[in-house]
Amino acid sequence: MNSELVCVYFLPSRTAHAPVQSYTLQYPAPGHPALARRALELLRAKGIPCAADDKRGYDHGTFVPLMLSYPDADIPVVQMSVIRSLDPK
């Protein structure tokens, strides 16, 4: 589990309506590998299929609200996607 991740942007192309500043936002909050491992253990113990991806950075749906709530990025973050079959669109 990675404790330092980059941000991932799922915004329209730069020629669309998103301002270029949207692609430069950074949120260097630390991850929490031990908590992420524990979450996986608990899910597996209940028979819920799950997997970790320590290469994926924070999604903008995670880091934008956190930027507003914790602008100093001084809290550990564990990002989870709980329904694999949902279409991200």
Contact map, one row per residue, 1 for C-alpha under 8 A:
11100000000000000000000000000000100110000000000000011100000000000000000000000000000000000
11111000000000000000000000000011100000000000000000000110000000000000000000000000000000000
11111000000000000000000000000111100000000000000000000000000000000000000000000000000000000
01111100000000000000000000011110000000000000000000000000000000000000000000000000000000000
01111110000000000000000000010110000000000000000000000011110000000000000000000000000000000
00011111000000000000000001110000000000000000000000000001110000000000000000000000000000000
00001111100000000000000011100000000000000000000000000000111100100000000000000000000000000
00000111110000000000000000000000000000000000000000000001111100000000000000000000000000000
00000011111000000000001000000000000000000000000000000000001100000000000000000000000000000
00000001111100000000000000000000000000000000000000000000001100000000000000000000000000000
00000000111110000100000000000000000000000000000000000000000000000000000000000000000000000
00000000011111111100000000000000000000000000000000000000000000000000000000000000000000000
00000000001111111100000000000000000000000000000000000000000000000000000000000000000000000
00000000000111111111000000000000000000000000000000000000000000000000000000000000000000000
00000000000111111100000000000000000000000000000000000000000000000000000000000000000000000
00000000000111111100000000000000000000000000000000000000000000000000000000000000000000000
00000000000111111110000000000000000000000000000000000000000000000000000000000000000000000
00000000001111111111010000000000000000000000000000000000000000000000000000000000000000000
00000000000001001111111000000000000000000000000000000000000000000000000000000000000000000
00000000000001000111111100000000000000000000000000000000000000000000000000000000000000000
00000000000000000011111110000000000000000000000000000000000000000000000000000000000000000
00000000000000000111111110000000000000000000000000000000000000000000000000000000000000000
00000000100000000011111110000000000000000000000000000000000000000000000000000000000000000
00000000000000000001111111000000000000000000000000000000000000000000000000000000000000000
00000010000000000000111111100000000000000000000000000000000000000000000000000000000000000
00000110000000000000000111110000000000000000000000000000000000000000000000000000000000000
00000110000000000000000011111000000000000000000000000000000000100010000010000000000000000
00011100000000000000000001111100000000000000000000000000000000000000000010000000000000000
00010000000000000000000000111110000000000000000000000000000000000000000011111000000000000
00111000000000000000000000011111000000000000000000000000000000000000000011111000000000000
01111000000000000000000000001111100000000000000000000000000000000000000000011100000000000
01100000000000000000000000000111111100000000000000000000000000000000000000011100000000000
11100000000000000000000000000011111110000000000000000000000000000000000000000100000000000
00000000000000000000000000000001111111000000000000000000000000000000000000000000000000000
00000000000000000000000000000001111111100000000000000000000000000000000000000100000000000
10000000000000000000000000000001111111110000000000000000000000000000000000000100000000000
10000000000000000000000000000000111111111000000000000000000000000000000000000000000000000
00000000000000000000000000000000011111111100000000000000000000000000000000000000000000000
00000000000000000000000000000000001111111110000000000000000000000000000000000000000000000
00000000000000000000000000000000000111111111000001110000000000000000000000000000000000000
00000000000000000000000000000000000011111111100000000000000000000000000000000000000000000
00000000000000000000000000000000000001111111110000000000000000000000000000000000000000000
00000000000000000000000000000000000000111111111111000000000000000000000000000000000000000
00000000000000000000000000000000000000011111111111000000000000000000000000000000000000000
00000000000000000000000000000000000000001111111100000000000000000000000000000000000000000
00000000000000000000000000000000000000000111111100000000000000000000000000000000000000000
00000000000000000000000000000000000000000011111110000000000000000000000000000000000000000
00000000000000000000000000000000000000000011111111000000000000000000000000000000000000000
00000000000000000000000000000000000000000011001111100000000000000000000000000000000000000
00000000000000000000000000000000000000010011000111110000000000000000000000000000000000000
00000000000000000000000000000000000000010000000011111000000000000000000000000000000000000
10000000000000000000000000000000000000010000000001111100000000000000000000000000000000000
10000000000000000000000000000000000000000000000000111111000000000000000000000000000000000
11000000000000000000000000000000000000000000000000011111100000000000000000000000000000000
01001000000000000000000000000000000000000000000000001111100000000000000000000000000000000
00001101000000000000000000000000000000000000000000001111110000000000000000000000000000000
00001111000000000000000000000000000000000000000000000111111000000000000000000000000000000
00001111000000000000000000000000000000000000000000000001111101100000000000000010000000000
00000011110000000000000000000000000000000000000000000000111111100000000000000000000000000
00000011110000000000000000000000000000000000000000000000011111110000000000000000000000000
00000000000000000000000000000000000000000000000000000000001111111000000000000000000000000
00000000000000000000000000000000000000000000000000000000011111111100000000000010000000000
00000010000000000000000000100000000000000000000000000000011111111110000000000000000000000
00000000000000000000000000000000000000000000000000000000000111111111000000000000000000000
00000000000000000000000000000000000000000000000000000000000011111111100000000000000000000
00000000000000000000000000000000000000000000000000000000000001111111111010000000000000000
00000000000000000000000000100000000000000000000000000000000000111111111110000000000000000
00000000000000000000000000000000000000000000000000000000000000011111111000000000000000000
00000000000000000000000000000000000000000000000000000000000000001111111000000000000000000
00000000000000000000000000000000000000000000000000000000000000000111111111100000000000000
00000000000000000000000000000000000000000000000000000000000000000111111111000000000000000
00000000000000000000000000000000000000000000000000000000000000000010011111000000000000000
00000000000000000000000000111100000000000000000000000000000000000110011111100000000000000
00000000000000000000000000001100000000000000000000000000000000000000011111110000000000000
00000000000000000000000000001100000000000000000000000000000000000000010011111000000000000
00000000000000000000000000001111000000000000000000000000000000000000000001111100000000000
00000000000000000000000000001111000000000000000000000000000000000000000000111110000000000
00000000000000000000000000000011101100000000000000000000000000000000000000011111000000000
00000000000000000000000000000000000000000000000000000000010001000000000000001111100000000
00000000000000000000000000000000000000000000000000000000000000000000000000000111110000000
00000000000000000000000000000000000000000000000000000000000000000000000000000011111100000
00000000000000000000000000000000000000000000000000000000000000000000000000000001111100000
00000000000000000000000000000000000000000000000000000000000000000000000000000000111111000
00000000000000000000000000000000000000000000000000000000000000000000000000000000111111000
00000000000000000000000000000000000000000000000000000000000000000000000000000000001111100
00000000000000000000000000000000000000000000000000000000000000000000000000000000001111110
00000000000000000000000000000000000000000000000000000000000000000000000000000000000011111
00000000000000000000000000000000000000000000000000000000000000000000000000000000000001111
00000000000000000000000000000000000000000000000000000000000000000000000000000000000000111
